[in-house]
């Protein structure tokens, strides 16, 4: 789904929580997704369903200690990608066949600047954050909400054995 432009003349739909009957509650998203998949394979109008995550929690998993070496390596890697991008742009828009050297030079220059930026950034923030981590938003459970008009049909389709269509 794309976000409409703030300059658009059309009214934006206001996000709302889906209302209807609860078809089931599941511990994980893949379990809820599998139920919707089963219904889709049985020709159920799945646009009448919604998967709602409840009791959202932010989980930050610490992945390691941040050091000057890790900061330099991460900075060099991101700078190398940036340099590679610009080197390829220079190569593509150049009519000189020897311009392929621009790609390698830009990659090395980007990695060098990225490494310097990573080290400086780490040294300025060292007292505040000395570890690396990943962030996730996780729901405690997932409910499948179905429109009341088709709730009985969904329950009937789910009550059939897996092999029966």
N, C-alpha and C positions, 0 to 999 in steps of 0.2 A: 504494500500500500504506500502511495506517495503522499507527502504532505503538500497540501495546496499552498500556493503562493499567498503571501499576506497582501498582495496587490490585486488578488482575484476579486471579481465582482460577485461571485457565487458565495452563498452563505456556507460557512464551514459546519460540518456536522459536529455536534457536541459529543465527546466521548461519554458513553454510558455503560453501566454494568448490565449485561444481558439478563432479561427476566424470563422465567418459564419454569418448567418442571426439571428437577434434578434427575438425570438418567442414571448417574453413578458417581461415586467419589473414589479417586485413585491416589496412591502414594506418590507415583512418579508421572512425569509428563509422557514418557514413552508408553506407559500403560493406557493413559487416556487417548493418546494418539492412535494406538492399536484398535481401540473400540471404534473410533470414528472411521478408521480404515476398513474395519469389518462392515460397518454400515454402508460405506461408499461402495464396496464390492457387491453389496446386495441391493444396489440401485436405490438407496434411501436418499432423499434430498438433503445432503449434508449442509447446505446453506441455512438450514433450520437449526443448526447446532452451534454451540460455542464451548470452548474449553476455558474455564475460569480458574486461575491460580489463587489460592487463599493463603492468608497469613504470610505475606512476603517478608523475607529476611535478607539482609545483605551479609554475605559471607566473604571475608578477606582471608585467603590462605597464604601464609608466609612461605615463600619458596626458597629463601636463602638470605645470607648476610651480604650486604652491598659493600664492595671494596673498591679501591681505586682501579684495580685491574678489570673488574666487571663493568664499572662505569666507562672505562676507556674502551673496552671491547664492544659494549652496546652502542656507544657513540660512534665508533669506527664503522660498525655494521650499518647503522642508519645513515651515516654520512656517505658510505660507499654506494648504497642504493640511490641516494639523491644524486651523487656524482654520476653514476651509471645512467640515470635518466637524462641528465643534461648532456652527457657525452653522446648518447644515442641521438638526441635532438640535433646536436651539432653535426653529427655524421650524416643524418638523414637529409639535412638541408644544405649540405655542402656538395659542390660538384668536383671536389678534389678527391681522387681515389686514396690518397694517403691520409685522409681525414679519419681513418679507423684508429689512428693513434690518439685522437681526441678522446675516444671512449676510455681507453686505459688511463690516460692522464687525468681525465675528469674523475674517474673512479678513485684513483689514488689521492687526488687533492680533496675530494669529498670525504674520504675515510680519514685523512689527516685532520681536517677541520672538525669533523664529527667527534674524533677522539679528544681533541682539545676542548670542545664544547662539553663533552661528557665529563671530563675531569674537572673542569671549572664549575660546572653545575653541581657535581657531587660534593666538591669541597665547600661550596656555599651552603648547601643544605645538609651537610653531614650531621650536625648536631640534632636536626629535627627528624630525620628518617634514615636509618642505617640498615635497612633491609629491603628485599624485593618481595612483591606479593602479586596475587591475582584477585580480582573482584568478581563476585557472582551474585545475582539476585535469584533466590531459590524460594519456591512456594512450599508450604507444609503439606498441602494436598491440592489435587486438581479435580474439579467437578465438571461434568459434561451437562450443560444446560440445553434443553430442547424446548421448542415451541409447543405449547399445550395441544395444539391441533394435531400434531403428529407424534405425540409422546407414546401413545399405545402401540402404534406401528413400530416405533424404534424398539420398544421393550419386546414386542413379539419377534422381531428380527434377531435380536440379541439372545433370545431364549432358545433359538434353533441351534442344533449342534453345528460345529465348525464346518463339517464336510457337506452339510445340506445347504443348498442355495435356495 
